[in-house]
């Protein structure tokens, strides 16, 4: 058989151009994906380099341990917030639960450290469980439920203490060790956070419950069709958020030596900011523990640099904080287009 003649047919000079355009689009897509997943880590490294170059005291062990210690309690709250946001929800009550747990722990501190820890975490867990039941079983919006819990819990703890701090009974209880102690050269709160994040990472990545959390965040309807108990997953995440907020409250009270009814004010917003800055999407289904840890460290380092600078007033710090968070959300919303969900980090 004779081959068809190509005489008179012009060469496809446009093909190299199309190949280059396709390659450029692929490179752009890969770059955007890297920025979406690791952008906060890149910024954290850049900020740390800036701190080392500009401020001689930034890289000292005392300053770095101080940054870790100051952000450890918020790190626990943000860890619980991460799990809730991964399901597509929100928990505005965590700041109030921090105060409730701290006051309860102080109230029973005379019975020993274990009693204080169990009581404080237990009460906060019960309140978080209440949030979960109302959201999963009664089908109320998470924003409304947790906002109501935030107001009610804060009012209850202010009323129970007459707006006064409740001092810890430190005689023989050892409770302050949780907030001020040092083990193996590291502050105890930092070690507690490290263990909590390690456990959270393992649970989300390697357990059926963790996979269910991502599935629910992707689509609750699809998760139900797959046979997952969506209500149980939602209830467990809000209970866990309450438990971690309670643990943060007990550690904070141990550090301060008193349970304060105003403790944790605004922490719900700080926790959400850390989660979002780290790269976890508010729509759920994408993000994880590692990204939240980066977000906590990034915000902690930035405000540590503000303090080292000394010329930026607290009010301007809040303005810059809000602008930074808004910028991150805008970038995330643009990078989100065209990417899938459900990959833990």
C-alpha positions in Angstrom: 0.0 0.0 0.0 1.3 3.5 -0.8 1.6 6.0 2.0 -0.5 9.2 1.6 1.4 12.1 0.2 2.2 15.0 2.4 3.3 17.2 -0.5 1.9 20.7 -0.3 0.8 20.3 3.4 2.4 23.0 5.5 4.2 21.9 8.7 2.5 22.3 12.0 4.5 25.2 13.2 2.0 25.9 16.0 2.7 22.7 17.8 5.9 23.9 19.7 4.0 26.9 20.8 1.1 24.8 22.2 3.6 22.5 23.9 5.3 25.5 25.6 2.0 27.0 26.6 0.8 23.6 28.1 4.1 23.3 30.0 3.8 26.9 31.3 0.3 26.1 32.5 1.4 22.9 34.2 4.3 24.8 35.9 1.9 27.5 37.1 -0.5 24.9 38.5 2.3 23.1 40.3 3.6 26.3 41.7 0.2 27.4 43.0 -0.3 24.0 44.6 3.0 24.3 46.4 2.1 27.8 47.6 -1.3 26.6 48.8 0.2 23.7 50.8 3.6 25.1 51.9 3.2 28.9 51.6 2.9 29.5 55.3 6.1 27.5 55.9 8.0 29.5 53.3 6.8 32.7 55.0 7.8 31.4 58.5 11.3 30.6 57.3 11.6 34.1 55.7 10.3 35.8 58.9 12.8 33.8 61.0 15.7 34.8 58.7 14.6 38.4 59.1 14.5 38.1 62.8 18.0 36.6 63.0 19.4 39.3 60.7 17.7 42.3 62.3 17.4 41.4 66.0 20.4 39.9 67.9 18.2 38.6 70.7 15.7 36.8 68.4 17.7 33.6 68.1 18.6 33.2 71.7 17.3 30.1 73.5 15.5 32.3 76.0 13.5 34.2 73.4 12.7 31.1 71.3 11.5 29.1 74.4 9.5 32.2 75.4 7.8 32.2 72.0 6.9 28.5 72.3 5.7 28.8 75.9 3.5 31.9 75.2 1.8 30.2 72.3 1.5 26.7 73.7 -2.0 27.2 75.2 -3.3 28.8 72.1 -1.7 26.0 70.1 -3.9 23.5 72.0 -7.1 25.5 71.2 -6.0 25.8 67.6 -5.5 22.0 67.3 -9.1 21.4 68.4 -10.3 24.2 66.0 -8.5 22.5 63.2 -10.4 19.3 63.5 -13.7 21.2 63.7 -12.9 23.3 60.6 -11.8 20.2 58.7 -15.5 19.0 59.0 -16.7 22.4 57.6 -17.7 23.7 61.0 -16.6 26.4 63.4 -16.3 26.6 67.2 -16.6 30.1 68.7 -16.9 28.8 72.3 -13.3 27.7 72.8 -12.2 31.0 74.5 -15.0 30.8 77.1 -14.3 27.1 77.7 -10.7 28.0 78.5 -11.9 30.3 81.2 -14.4 27.7 82.5 -11.8 24.9 82.7 -9.3 27.2 84.5 -11.8 28.3 87.1 -13.0 24.7 87.7 -9.4 23.5 88.0 -8.6 26.2 90.5 -11.7 25.4 92.5 -10.7 21.8 93.1 -6.9 22.3 93.1 -6.8 21.5 96.8 -7.6 17.8 95.8 -4.4 17.5 93.8 -3.1 18.0 90.2 -4.9 15.0 88.7 -8.3 16.1 90.2 -7.8 19.6 88.8 -6.9 18.3 85.4 -9.8 15.8 85.2 -12.3 18.3 86.5 -11.3 21.2 84.2 -10.9 19.1 81.1 -14.1 17.1 81.9 -16.3 20.1 82.2 -15.0 21.7 79.0 -15.4 18.3 77.2 -19.0 18.1 78.3 -19.8 21.6 77.0 -18.1 20.7 73.7 -20.1 17.5 73.5 -23.3 19.6 74.0 -22.2 21.8 71.0 -21.8 18.6 68.9 -25.1 17.1 69.9 -27.0 20.3 69.1 -25.2 20.6 65.7 -25.4 17.0 64.6 -28.8 15.9 66.1 -30.8 19.1 66.2 -29.3 20.3 62.9 -28.5 23.8 64.2 -25.9 25.9 62.5 -22.4 25.6 64.1 -22.0 29.3 64.2 -25.2 29.9 66.2 -24.7 27.0 68.6 -21.1 27.8 69.5 -21.8 31.6 69.6 -24.6 30.8 72.1 -22.2 28.6 74.1 -19.5 31.3 74.1 -21.9 33.8 75.6 -23.5 31.5 78.1 -20.3 29.9 79.3 -18.6 33.3 79.7 -21.6 34.6 81.6 -21.7 31.6 83.9 -18.1 31.7 84.8 -18.2 35.5 85.5 -21.3 35.0 87.6 -19.9 32.1 89.6 -16.7 34.0 90.4 -18.2 37.4 90.8 -15.8 38.5 88.1 -12.8 37.8 90.5 -9.9 35.5 89.9 -9.8 32.2 91.9 -6.4 31.4 93.3 -5.0 27.9 93.0 -4.5 25.9 96.2 -0.9 25.0 95.5 -0.2 23.3 98.9 0.9 19.8 98.0 -1.0 19.7 94.7 1.8 20.3 92.3 -0.7 21.9 89.8 1.6 24.8 88.9 4.1 22.3 87.4 1.8 22.0 84.4 2.2 25.6 83.6 5.6 26.5 85.0 7.5 23.2 85.2 10.5 22.2 83.1 11.2 18.6 81.9 14.3 17.6 79.9 15.2 21.3 79.5 11.9 22.2 77.9 8.8 23.9 79.4 6.1 21.4 80.3 3.4 23.3 78.3 5.6 23.0 75.2 6.0 19.3 75.7 2.2 18.9 76.2 1.6 20.7 72.9 4.1 18.6 71.1 2.5 15.4 72.3 -1.0 16.7 71.4 0.1 17.6 67.9 1.9 14.3 67.3 -1.2 12.4 68.5 -3.5 14.6 66.3 -1.3 14.1 63.2 -1.3 10.3 63.7 -5.1 10.2 64.3 -6.0 12.3 61.2 -3.5 10.5 58.9 -3.7 6.9 60.0 -7.0 6.2 61.6 -10.5 5.6 60.2 -11.8 8.4 62.3 -9.3 10.8 60.7 -10.3 9.7 57.2 -13.9 10.2 58.2 -13.2 13.8 59.3 -11.8 14.6 55.9 -14.7 12.8 54.2 -17.3 14.8 56.1 -15.5 18.0 55.3 -15.6 17.2 51.6 -19.3 16.4 51.6 -21.6 15.3 54.4 -24.1 13.8 51.8 -21.4 11.8 50.1 -20.0 10.7 53.5 -23.5 9.4 54.4 -23.8 7.5 51.1 -20.4 5.9 51.9 -21.9 4.6 55.1 -20.1 6.9 57.5 -21.9 7.9 60.7 -21.6 11.7 60.1 -23.4 12.6 63.4 -20.9 10.6 65.4 -18.0 12.3 63.6 -19.3 15.8 64.2 -20.1 15.1 67.9 -16.6 13.7 68.4 -14.9 16.7 66.8 -16.7 19.2 68.9 -16.1 17.2 72.1 -12.4 17.0 71.2 -12.3 20.8 70.6 -13.8 21.3 74.1 -11.4 18.9 75.7 -8.3 20.6 74.2 -9.7 24.1 75.1 -10.2 22.7 78.7 -6.6 21.4 78.7 -5.4 24.8 77.6 -7.4 26.4 80.4 -6.0 24.2 83.1 -2.4 24.8 81.9 -3.0 28.5 81.7 -4.4 28.6 85.2 -1.5 26.6 86.4 0.9 29.0 84.8 -0.9 32.1 86.3 -1.5 30.4 89.6 -5.2 31.3 89.4 -8.3 30.6 87.4 -9.4 33.8 85.7 -13.0 34.3 84.4 -11.7 36.6 81.6 -9.1 34.2 80.4 -9.2 33.1 76.8 -11.1 36.3 75.6 -10.7 36.5 71.9 -8.8 33.2 71.6 -11.4 31.7 69.3 -10.5 34.4 66.7 -6.7 33.8 67.3 -7.2 30.1 66.8 -9.2 30.5 63.6 -6.5 32.9 62.4 -3.8 30.4 63.1 -5.7 27.6 61.3 -6.4 29.7 58.3 -3.0 31.2 58.0 -1.5 27.7 58.1 -3.5 26.7 55.0 -6.6 24.8 56.3 -9.6 25.9 54.3 -12.6 27.2 56.2 -14.8 25.2 53.8 -13.4 22.0 55.2 -11.8 18.9 53.8 -8.3 20.3 53.2 -5.5 21.0 55.7 -4.3 19.4 58.8 -2.3 19.5 62.1 1.0 20.3 60.5 -0.4 23.4 58.7 -1.9 24.7 62.0 1.4 24.2 63.8 3.1 26.3 61.2 0.3 28.9 61.5 0.7 29.1 65.3 4.5 29.5 65.0 4.2 32.1 62.2 1.8 34.3 64.2 3.9 33.9 67.3 7.1 34.8 65.6 5.6 37.8 63.9 4.3 39.3 67.1 7.5 38.5 68.9 9.3 40.6 66.2 6.8 43.4 66.9 7.7 43.3 70.6 11.4 43.2 69.8 10.9 46.3 67.5 9.3 48.1 70.4 7.9 51.0 68.3 4.7 49.3 67.1 1.9 49.9 69.4 -0.6 47.1 70.3 -3.3 48.9 68.4 -1.3 48.9 65.2 -0.4 45.2 65.8 -4.1 44.4 65.8 -4.5 46.3 62.5 -1.6 44.5 60.9 -2.9 41.2 62.2 -6.3 41.7 60.6 -4.7 42.9 57.3 -2.4 39.9 57.3 -5.2 37.4 57.9 -7.4 39.0 55.2 -4.5 38.8 52.7 -4.0 35.1 53.5 -7.7 34.3 53.0 -7.7 36.2 49.7 -4.7 34.3 48.4 -6.2 31.0 49.6 -9.4 31.6 47.8 -7.6 32.2 44.6 -5.3 29.2 45.0 -8.3 26.9 45.9 -9.8 27.1 42.5 -9.0 24.0 40.5 -7.6 21.9 43.4 -9.1 18.9 45.1 -9.7 18.3 48.8 -9.0 15.6 51.3 -5.2 15.4 51.5 -4.0 15.5 55.1 -0.9 17.3 56.1 
